[in-house]
Amino acid sequence: MAHLNNSLFILSLSLIFLQFFHTAVARGGQRDPGFVDIPYAASRRHLSEENHFQKLNALARGYMTNSDLEKAIKAFHGRCRHISRIYSIGRSVLGVPLWVMEISNNPGKEEAKPAFKFVGNVHGDEPVGRELMLLLANWLCDNYNKDPMATLIVDNVHLHILPSMNPDGFSLRRRGNANHVDLNRDFPDQFFSINNDIDERQPETKAIMSWIKDIRFTASASLHGGALVANYPWDGTKDKSKSYYACPDDEVFIYMAKLYSGSHYNMSLSKEFDAGITNGAYWYPIYGGMQDWNYIYGGCFELTLEISDNKWPPANELHMIWEYNKRSMLDLVASLVKSGVHGRIFSSDCGYPLPASIAIKGINYTIKSSETLADYHRLLAPGHQYEVVATMPGYKTRTTTIVVKEELMTLDFILEPEITIADRFLPNRCVSRRSLNIFAVISKSHMQVSLTLILVLAFLFFLMKRKAIVNHFKVRKLIRQRRVSAV
């Protein structure tokens, strides 16, 4: 009995010790292997990994397997087809499809609306996001045209939800993917030349990067576990120091992080993080992270959300965690159409949309309007005055001063062309410019088809011409023969 009590006492101390240190490594801090003898450490590590896997396997009861998740995604689409579509952005190392649910009143159509994405399960042993993504999708479906927030989001945003970026890590019960790579360290970095080799990147990372090229996301959030905080860029520093390192849109990210934290049940009450938010580099720096890459290369404002102190809480706590985070998730998506400045850019002489650039004076960050609809969506912190600058090669720059409040602001730009000497001699400048634009579109999306068609027509023309020439000589030969016989 005494032996049993001693064992329970030691187990309790171990759990307290692990609980004390779990937040320090929540975002992937590396531990020093120390001076332990390597063969002994290897055998102990093997036993530890087996025990860890068994514990997580037990905790996974009640969570969806990868197969369950795919079925749940398809079932959601089956009953919510009127406001959704599902598609895969690629496959994991082990070939599991990376399924995405798009929720909108016009899913799959290009519209002058902002797009938001949620990404869950970046780390395989942080599965809470997988579950919350399905709960969010089904809540929006159930409450569309019933709840004002659900209706606002579905009608005005294209919401894309990737429940699991790392299905292999989930099934293997480990942080990295099947190749033991931490996917939140696998993106190109702004300070150091890591991950620059395209061939070395993981398929899951490549899928995210291609996704960003295909869809112009305004904002994004990835869901993690192991702490309770809204984390924002920059995630690293030039000198690798642990210090606050602000990105150009620091005020906007603070606003977004506080919006999530303030709507959460208890995130803003954190004793570890002021207001429940943190600058990534100030917490501890990482390199090759997804949120910095999104902002720099994708024009997308991304937060890293730590939504549960426990990385793998028991399944019976998932509904409570959903209730704690539901309002925050909805408010973050709705902020795309409830704040910032949005609009389209047109040509004054011809009236067609222009793929121009939008900048804010004093902020070193530029976004572009879309190629076809010329819509732009610029997130800005409310309560400030901004000078919005629209620029387009061949057109005069336009600047407008606005005051952003916590409400939708629409600002369209009409740019005047810079008249050149060549333009003055054109009979109809708008027609010529539109023709050039049409040719540009064709050259981008249909060049191969167009070239094939031109070659086919040229070949047919050649055959017809050849036949005509042959017939001509035959006729001439026949005429000569007749003349000879007539003589």
Helices and strands as residue ranges (DSSP letters): H 2-21, G 22-25, H 38-59, H 66-79, G 81-83, E 84-91, E 97-103, E 115-120, H 128-143, H 148-156, E 158-162, H 167-172, G 183-185, G 198-200, H 203-214, E 219-224, E 227-232, H 250-263, G 267-269, G 274-276, E 277-279, H 280-283, H 290-297, E 301-308, G 315-317, H 318-338, E 341-347, E 357-360, E 363-368, E 375-378, E 384-391, E 398-404, E 409-410, E 413-415, H 421-424, H 429-445, H 447-486
